[in-house]
Amino acid sequence: MIKLDRIHFDGTTWDFSEYFEYIRSVAHLMPQPLGDYSTDWESYALSGTKTLHDARLLSAILDKTYDGKYSNVVSSVELSFIDQMFQGKTTLRYGDVSSYLFKETDSDTHLHADVLVHEFSIVSPGRFRHRIMLDHSGEIEIEFGTFSHVWKKEL
């Protein structure tokens, strides 16, 4: 199970105070799209169309691009989520991906999994991590170099 670095759960509630302090202090070290998204409190809110909380994963796409001799690879990941109100879609794109983990929930007993919480961090200069915890023990963790996101109202 992945462990969040700065968001803590006491068995009843999530405490974001350490995380929000951290992300505000390092946002200037991130590429602007990542800094903007990671400090947008709407993406962490308990309700709303732009929050990842209670969103459901629609798709996860892993793309590998090789050089002409198939010896060097550049990986990217795209995650798409339908919001908790089923009104909009958030697409997160990660480039220059160095590692990823996708742990599916137990689909035999749980037909869907909602995002519980997510956390960004700096791994090293120019390298970032996004951890996403889903209910029913689902997990996503991506280490990357570039990031973009799009929110689109579904019709």
Secondary structure, 3 states (H helix, E strand, C coil): CCCCCCCEECCCCEECHHHHHHHHHHHHHCCHHHHHHHCCHHHCCCCCCCCCCCCEEEEEEEEEEECCCCCCEEEEEEEEEECCCCCEEEEEEEEEECEEEEECCCCCCCCCCEEEEEEEEEEECCEEEEEEEEHHHCEEEEEECEEEEEEEECC
